[in-house]
């Protein structure tokens, strides 16, 4: 377990009631390696335990929020995983850690600039609020590039609606910050130079609220979504995602074109 004073792949800062958890692999477009996800989840739990923290912000250092899962690491370390090993790994690092953000008792804000792709899309959209810079874009291209059934956590129809989610996933293209705002997936879009200041203003305003009242209102809204089936739908999709790893299409991509898929995913973040 990474100790609180020894984060390497995220940056953790607190002040005035706000904790900032920053993806800190800018040289890799903040791709979410196993180590980064471990540190991010540890920092999230640390912020939850800290009574001085009222609001949690997740962002990315450098040009991009996150280019998604670290596919190079996956190809190197997990390409020969059994079904059972892949299931256990993804249940913890992808489904479990993402749901920890969703279930976090404190308000969370995703501050998104540049690329927010696949696994990065998943992390950002588990937050309560999303504030994007005007150069941000969102994408989940893995149906096209890896022949898998989207990412592990199917939050898409819950944040953009079923019709738009199908278009988004079938085509595997980019959605601009402005379009994300228009469909209600993003709360605000501001110029790149102003995005941190805008998030700071929002976080400061939220931090003035009574923390127990915030916790209860978030709990009620999340319970309402669960009553509509959000958690059951996400759990069901996780099983479907695992099945897609056994398909002929995925096996073909893995044996013949995984390198090209990695390059395609990298290009989509430029």
Wavefront OBJ file of the C-alpha trace (Angstrom):
o trace
v 0.000 0.000 0.000
v 1.309 3.425 -0.926
v 1.889 5.546 2.154
v 0.233 8.971 2.246
v 3.591 10.733 2.018
v 4.857 8.671 -0.900
v 2.491 9.250 -3.839
v 4.344 9.081 -7.133
v 1.632 8.934 -9.776
v -0.857 11.377 -8.359
v -0.472 14.723 -6.637
v -2.439 15.234 -3.429
v -3.064 18.737 -2.121
v -5.446 20.143 0.461
v -6.433 23.612 1.497
v -9.479 25.613 2.546
v -11.696 22.567 2.784
v -10.779 21.143 -0.644
v -8.644 18.128 -1.554
v -7.200 17.971 -5.100
v -6.310 14.553 -6.458
v -4.379 14.996 -9.709
v -3.404 12.357 -12.240
v 0.356 12.976 -12.396
v 1.702 11.129 -15.434
v 1.654 13.991 -17.948
v 4.396 12.353 -20.019
v 1.978 9.438 -20.587
v -1.101 11.651 -21.071
v -2.066 10.619 -17.543
v -2.807 7.042 -18.588
v -4.228 5.167 -15.620
v -1.723 2.484 -14.692
v -2.339 0.009 -11.890
v -0.143 2.082 -9.596
v -1.928 5.327 -10.410
v -5.327 3.784 -9.694
v -4.086 2.382 -6.389
v -2.800 5.805 -5.361
v -5.934 7.582 -6.547
v -8.183 5.290 -4.522
v -5.925 5.563 -1.473
v -5.969 9.364 -1.746
v -9.754 9.361 -2.141
v -10.162 7.372 1.074
v -7.646 9.653 2.790
v -9.693 12.707 1.796
v -12.881 11.038 3.025
v -11.306 10.407 6.447
v -9.975 13.970 6.724
v -12.615 16.012 8.535
v -11.089 19.244 7.209
v -11.893 18.198 3.617
v -15.386 19.159 2.482
v -15.015 18.771 -1.307
v -12.821 16.519 -3.473
v -11.566 17.578 -6.921
v -10.086 15.107 -9.420
v -8.044 16.570 -12.270
v -4.959 15.909 -14.402
v -1.547 17.534 -14.527
v -0.390 18.770 -17.905
v -2.426 18.896 -21.098
v -4.870 16.039 -20.482
v -7.216 14.727 -17.817
v -6.475 11.125 -18.817
v -6.006 9.082 -21.987
v -7.576 6.098 -20.217
v -6.263 2.734 -19.099
v -2.538 2.202 -19.614
v -2.770 -0.214 -22.554
v 0.987 -0.676 -22.798
v 1.123 -1.862 -19.209
v -1.877 -4.118 -19.810
v -0.229 -5.706 -22.850
v 2.995 -6.242 -20.925
v 1.593 -7.535 -17.634
v -1.893 -8.910 -18.221
v -2.128 -10.158 -21.807
v -2.081 -13.792 -20.668
v -4.456 -13.449 -17.747
v -6.986 -16.211 -17.289
v -10.668 -15.330 -17.206
v -10.559 -15.530 -13.426
v -7.476 -13.311 -13.135
v -8.854 -10.670 -15.485
v -12.190 -10.670 -13.662
v -10.549 -10.209 -10.257
v -8.217 -7.475 -11.496
v -10.875 -5.448 -13.294
v -13.443 -5.902 -10.539
v -11.036 -4.268 -8.096
v -9.173 -1.670 -10.142
v -11.856 -0.584 -12.577
v -15.332 -1.381 -11.253
v -14.514 -1.198 -7.537
v -12.389 1.932 -7.592
v -14.854 3.719 -9.890
v -17.774 2.909 -7.621
v -15.760 4.211 -4.663
v -15.840 7.611 -6.389
v -19.570 7.304 -7.023
v -20.201 6.267 -3.406
v -17.854 8.839 -1.866
v -19.843 10.564 0.907
v -18.332 13.952 0.077
v -19.081 16.049 -3.028
v -16.717 15.374 -5.919
v -15.855 17.521 -8.940
v -14.031 16.359 -12.069
v -11.961 19.147 -13.629
v -11.419 18.037 -17.220
v -9.038 19.523 -19.764
v -7.787 17.966 -22.976
v -8.410 14.251 -23.460
v -10.841 12.345 -21.265
v -10.848 8.908 -22.874
v -12.215 5.456 -21.944
v -10.977 4.781 -18.386
v -10.534 8.518 -17.885
v -14.111 9.070 -19.071
v -15.215 6.473 -16.544
v -13.424 8.181 -13.647
v -14.599 11.701 -14.516
v -18.214 10.670 -14.915
v -18.366 8.971 -11.547
v -17.933 12.422 -9.991
v -20.925 14.483 -8.903
v -20.062 17.486 -11.074
v -17.961 17.853 -14.223
v -16.371 21.165 -15.212
v -14.572 21.155 -18.558
v -12.218 23.521 -20.281
v -13.187 24.608 -23.774
v -10.505 22.349 -25.284
v -11.675 19.198 -23.477
v -13.069 16.223 -25.358
v -14.543 12.881 -24.372
v -14.224 9.513 -26.085
v -14.678 5.792 -25.497
v -13.325 4.174 -28.677
v -12.769 0.626 -27.419
v -15.622 -0.966 -29.382
v -13.843 0.256 -32.502
v -10.224 -0.231 -31.409
v -10.284 -3.263 -29.101
v -13.541 -5.061 -29.949
v -14.649 -4.849 -26.309
v -18.027 -3.791 -24.975
v -17.087 -0.261 -23.896
v -15.167 0.248 -20.659
v -15.858 -1.730 -17.508
v -18.289 0.760 -15.955
v -21.208 1.580 -18.232
v -22.001 5.002 -16.823
v -22.592 6.391 -20.318
v -26.406 6.202 -20.661
v -26.827 7.610 -17.158
v -24.872 10.769 -17.925
v -25.737 11.336 -21.592
v -28.943 9.395 -22.289
v -29.369 6.096 -24.094
v -29.603 7.437 -27.651
v -26.485 9.558 -27.380
v -24.620 6.790 -25.553
v -25.243 4.422 -28.447
v -23.981 6.963 -30.980
v -20.966 7.730 -28.788
v -19.994 4.066 -28.391
v -20.909 2.782 -31.851
v -18.923 5.471 -33.661
v -16.079 5.697 -31.158
v -15.473 9.356 -31.973
v -14.933 12.452 -29.898
v -17.495 14.544 -28.070
v -16.511 18.160 -27.540
v -16.937 19.924 -24.228
v -19.600 22.119 -25.816
v -21.642 19.112 -26.970
v -21.216 17.473 -23.560
v -22.599 20.645 -21.991
v -25.540 20.706 -24.387
v -26.620 17.162 -23.458
v -26.151 17.736 -19.725
v -23.114 15.507 -19.190
v -20.971 18.503 -18.224
v -22.060 21.199 -15.781
v -19.931 24.073 -17.083
v -17.455 24.835 -19.877
v -14.948 27.635 -19.393
v -11.759 28.760 -21.147
v -8.728 26.597 -20.418
v -6.973 29.381 -18.529
v -9.962 29.817 -16.217
v -11.009 26.244 -15.479
v -9.111 25.811 -12.225
v -10.320 29.144 -10.887
v -13.907 28.211 -11.759
v -13.610 24.860 -10.006
v -12.009 26.553 -7.000
v -14.955 28.971 -6.792
v -17.483 26.147 -6.995
v -15.626 24.026 -4.434
v -15.328 26.965 -2.035
v -19.055 27.632 -2.321
v -19.917 23.960 -1.723
v -17.514 23.826 1.233
v -19.605 26.487 2.977
v -22.517 24.047 3.242
v -23.064 21.883 6.278
v -21.175 18.647 5.518
v -23.885 16.388 6.941
v -26.539 18.083 4.821
v -24.339 17.610 1.740
v -23.820 13.972 2.596
v -27.536 13.369 2.972
v -28.557 15.142 -0.236
v -25.925 13.221 -2.211
v -27.098 9.995 -0.596
v -30.705 10.721 -1.557
v -29.870 11.525 -5.183
v -27.660 8.447 -5.529
v -30.332 6.281 -3.945
v -32.816 7.617 -6.459
v -30.504 6.583 -9.282
v -30.076 3.161 -7.697
v -33.858 2.780 -7.498
v -33.922 3.440 -11.238
v -31.398 0.627 -11.691
v -28.026 2.364 -12.024
v -26.057 -0.017 -9.808
v -27.710 -3.156 -11.173
v -27.131 -1.974 -14.744
v -23.472 -1.221 -14.045
v -22.948 -4.623 -12.405
v -24.661 -6.356 -15.321
v -22.495 -4.538 -17.859
v -19.330 -5.497 -16.002
v -20.238 -9.151 -16.622
v -20.930 -8.385 -20.281
v -17.616 -6.565 -20.600
v -15.829 -9.651 -19.294
v -17.613 -11.792 -21.871
v -16.406 -9.527 -24.666
v -12.802 -10.422 -23.793
v -13.562 -13.973 -24.939
v -14.914 -12.974 -28.333
v -13.196 -13.807 -31.603
v -12.938 -10.096 -32.359
v -11.017 -9.341 -29.181
v -8.784 -12.373 -29.591
v -7.982 -11.257 -33.128
v -7.140 -7.743 -31.934
v -4.980 -9.134 -29.166
v -3.006 -11.523 -31.362
v -2.804 -9.477 -34.551
v -3.458 -5.855 -33.876
v -3.092 -4.879 -30.230
v -0.113 -2.699 -31.047
v -2.143 -0.901 -33.697
v -5.029 -0.562 -31.256
v -2.715 1.032 -28.718
v -1.448 3.460 -31.357
v -5.017 4.290 -32.418
v -5.990 4.992 -28.806
v -2.915 7.190 -28.405
v -3.758 9.163 -31.560
v -7.271 9.790 -30.283
v -5.808 11.634 -27.299
v -3.810 14.083 -29.420
l 1 2 3 4 5 6 7 8 9 10 11 12 13 14 15 16 17 18 19 20 21 22 23 24 25 26 27 28 29 30 31 32 33 34 35 36 37 38 39 40 41 42 43 44 45 46 47 48 49 50 51 52 53 54 55 56 57 58 59 60 61 62 63 64 65 66 67 68 69 70 71 72 73 74 75 76 77 78 79 80 81 82 83 84 85 86 87 88 89 90 91 92 93 94 95 96 97 98 99 100 101 102 103 104 105 106 107 108 109 110 111 112 113 114 115 116 117 118 119 120 121 122 123 124 125 126 127 128 129 130 131 132 133 134 135 136 137 138 139 140 141 142 143 144 145 146 147 148 149 150 151 152 153 154 155 156 157 158 159 160 161 162 163 164 165 166 167 168 169 170 171 172 173 174 175 176 177 178 179 180 181 182 183 184 185 186 187 188 189 190 191 192 193 194 195 196 197 198 199 200 201 202 203 204 205 206 207 208 209 210 211 212 213 214 215 216 217 218 219 220 221 222 223 224 225 226 227 228 229 230 231 232 233 234 235 236 237 238 239 240 241 242 243 244 245 246 247 248 249 250 251 252 253 254 255 256 257 258 259 260 261 262 263 264 265 266 267 268 269 270
